[in-house]
Amino acid sequence: MNEIIDILISASFWAAVIRIASPLILATMGELICERAGVLNLGIEGIMVIGAFTGWMAVYQGMPLWGGVAVAMGAGMLFGLLHSTLTVPFGLSQHVVGLGVTLFATASASFAYRLMLPEVTSPPKIEPFQPLDIPLLSDLPWLGEAIFSQTALTWAAFAVAGIVAFTLYRTPLGLAVRAVGENPAAVEAQGLSVTGLRMGAVIMGSGLMAVGGAFLTLSAFSSFFFEMVNGRGWICIALVVFGAWKPGKAVLGAILFAAFDALQIRLQQTELGAVLPYQLFLALPFILSILALILMSRRAEVPASLMVPYNKGER
């Protein structure tokens, strides 16, 4: 127990928590936008993979780091366009299309990798984002290491969460997006395009998912490998439910999962790690997250028109 307490109060632990939570926050905000507009995007896992690959490859080919972020977002938006075209105007099953997009995006990343780097046996490395040195703040005891030693992309993740929350609850556009996920007929009666709003939300949300994937190659690591997303997309879908489709609560959920993940990594290095199988530690954050999800989701209000296709003129 003393070892666990020492871990929880260490600055390095909370620095890792924030770093692990950052890609989850980006991708969760993307999924939340989609679902608020009434579309479940199960393509998130594959979109994160294609974002991780395209962002890394762009930088590897000579683009600046922020250029890699832009390329990743563009790739995600293209797959979002595909997803939204099939599910919104054509009304195809959002479950089937989402899983298809995940398979297509993952396979596209694999094919492009083998095509562009046919002779490579180990992934090449790039120079990723470096922690920002903020005058005075970075030198603060504990806080400097725990909070103010993050990269620019981490700060961008939290900024995106704030922008999404402000847009959804403080702007006419956000009101329209929330309304189209609740009562699309009422939105159409106001002269707004249900199809346009839903497709725009899915395209923008998919772009954020891809940036979440790009975080892994451009900030957390320095190379690309296919197992790096490792189910984070499915976790983000659960975080949307955990947060009751509200950005602030979803961010707290991402930090909570990241804390579980960072804790299990450090527990493997303690005496417990020598006694218990490592698979138990790997499962720990998922088990605890499922328990938290069960407790929180009972009071969650699902958008009324989530996964419900809408045809113009229907009432």
N, C-alpha and C positions, 0 to 999 in steps of 0.2 A: 504493500500500500504506500509506503514512503517513496518507493521508486516512481509510482504513478503520480503522486503529488509533485515530486520533483520535476517530472516531465511536464505536467500541466502548467507549472508556474515558470517554466523556462522560456526565454525570449525566442530561442531558436524554434521551439515547438510552434508558437503562434505565427512566426514568420512562415513556417512551412504550411500552416493551416490556410493563411491568406493566399499563398502561392497555389495550393491545391484547389482552393475554392474558385479562383479567378476564371479558369475555362468553364467551370460549371455555371458560374453566374452568367457569362456571355451566352452560352448555349441555352440555359434556362430562360433567359429573357427572350430569346428568339422563339422558343417553343410556346412561351406564355402569350406572345403577340399572336401567334397562329391560333391558339386555342381560344383566346379572347374574341377572335373574329369568327369562331365556329368551326375551325379546321384542325383536326388532330394530325400532326405531322410526325409519322413514324419513320420518316426518312432521316431523322436527326443523326442517327449513328453513322450512316454512310456519308452524310453531308459533313460531319465533323472530320471523317477520314479524308475526304477530298479537299477540305479546307487545310488540314495539316499538310497534305502532300503538295498542293499547288502553292501555298505560301512558302514552304521550304524550298521547293524547286525554283520558284521565282528568285529567291534570294541566292540560291546556289548558282543560278545563271547570271548573277551580277546586279540584280535590283536591290535597292535599299530595303531595310527591314519594314518600314511602313509601306513601301511598295508591295512587299510580300503580303502584308495584311490586306491591302486593297485587292490584290489578285485573288486571295483566298475568299474574300467577301464576294467578289464578282462570280467566282465559281459556284459558291453556295447559292447565290441569287439565281443562277442559271438552272440549278436543280430545283430551286423553289418555283421557278417559272414552270418547269415540267410538272412538278407535283400539283401546283395550283390549277394548271390548265386541265389536267385530267380529273381533278376532284371537284372543282367549282363549276365551270360551265358545263362539263360533261357529266358531272354527278357520279363518278365512279367511286367504288368503295375506298374510303380513306385508309382503312387498314391495309388493303391489298396494295394500293398505290404506294403507300409509305414504305412498306417492306420491299416493294419492287425498287423504289428509289434508293433505299439503303444498299441493296444488292448491286444495283447498277453503278452507284457512286463508288462503292468499295472495289468493284471489278475494274472500273475505269482508272482508279488510282493505281491498282496493281498492273494493269496493262501499260499505262503511261510510264510507270517506273521501270518496267522491264524494257520498254521501247527506248527510253532516253538513257538508261544506264545498263546496257546489256552485259557489260563485262565486270560490273561492280559486285564484289562478294560481301562487302560490309558497307552500310550506309555512310556516304560522305558527311562531313560535319561542316556547319556554317558558324559564323560568329553571331550568337543570339543577342537579344536585348540584355543589357547589363543593368544591375540595380542603380537607381538614381541616387545621386549624392545631394540631398537637400540641405542647404546651409542651416546650421543650428539644430534642426529637427533630427537629422541623421546621427547626431552626436549625443542625443538624449539617452540617459541610462534606460535600459530595457526597451522603452518605446522606440528608440532609434533602430534597434535590431529587429524588433518584432513587427513594426508597422512601416517605418520609413526607410526600409532597405529593399523595397520592391522595385520591379521594373516598370517602365512606362505603360506597358500593356496591362499590368495589374491595375494601375490607377485608371486606365481607360475602361476596364471591366466594371469598376464601381461607378464610374461616371455614366456609363451606358445604362446601368440599373436606375440611376437617378433620372436620366433623360426619359427612359421608358415610363417610369412612374409618373413623372410630370406630364408627359404627353397623354397618357391614358386617362388621367384624372383632372387635368387642368386645361385641356385644349379641345376645341370642337372636333378635331380629327380623332382624338382619343375617345371622345364620346361616341362618335360614329362607329369606331371599331368595336367598342364594347356593345353598342346597340345591335350591330349586325350579328354578333354572337348570341344575342338574347332574343331579338325579335326582328328578323330581316324584313318582314312585311312592313313593319312600321318605318324602317329605314327607306324602303322603296317608296312608301307613301310620301316621304319628304323630298322625293326627287333625286335621291342619291343612288348610286350604282352599288348594289349588293355584290355583284361579281367583281367590280373594280376594287372595292374595299377588301374583300376577302383575298383576292389574288395579290393585292399590294401587301397585305399583312403577311401572307405566306412567303412572298419573295423577300421582304425585308427580314422577317424572322429567320429564314434560311441563311441569309447573309450573316447574321449574328452567330448562328450555329457554326458556320464555317470558320468564323474568326475565333470561336472557342476552340476549334480543332487546331487552328494555326498557332494558338497560344502554346500548344504542346511542343511544336517544332521550333518556334521563334523565340520562346521565352523560357519555358520549363526545361527543354532539352536543346540539343544542337543538331539533331539529325532526325530522319524519318524512318519509322518501322511500322509495319502493318498492325501490330497488336497494341499500339500505344493508346488508342482511344479506349479500348478494353471495357466496353459497356457503359462508358460515361454518358452516352446519349440516352440510354434507357433510364439512368439515374436522374437525368434532367427532366424527363417526363414525369417521374415520380415526385421530383421537387416542385413542379408546377402544382400538383395535387396537394402536396404538403403545405405549400404556401397559399392554398385556397385561391389560386389564380390572382394573387396580389404580389407585385414585385418585391416589396419590402420583406414579406414573410418568406418568399422564395429565396431571397439572398441569405436570410438567417438559416434556412434549411441547407443551403449550399455550404455555409460555414460550418454547420453542425456535422454534415457528412464529411467534410474535409478534416474536421477535428478527429472524428472516428478513424479516418484513414491514416492521418499522421500519427495517431496514438498507436495503432496496430503495428506500424513500421517500427516504432521505438520499443514497443513491448517485446518484439522478436529479439531485441538485443539485450534484454534483461534475463534474469534467472528463469522467468517463466518461459522464455523462448527455448531454453534448453530442456524443458520438461514437456511442454505441449507441442503438438504438431503445428508447423507453420501454416497449414491450410486453415486451421481454426482462426488464426490472426487475420488471414486474408478475408475470411467470411465475416469477421466481426463488424466492420462498418456497414455491410449490407444488412446483417441481422438487426443491428441497432436502428438503422434507417427504416427498415420495414416496421419495426415496433413503433417508431415515432410517427410514421406515415399512418398507421392504423389509428393511433390516438388522435391525430390532427385532422384526418380526412372525414371523420364523422360529422363535423360541423361545417365542412366545406360546401359551398353552393356552386354547383357545376353550371357553366353557361348554358342556358336553356336550349340553344340551338347547336350545341357542339355536336359535330358529326352528322348533322341533319342537312342534307342537300336542299337547295332552294332554287325553284324555277320562277322566273319572272312572271308576275301576275298571280301567283298562288296566294291564297289567303287561309 
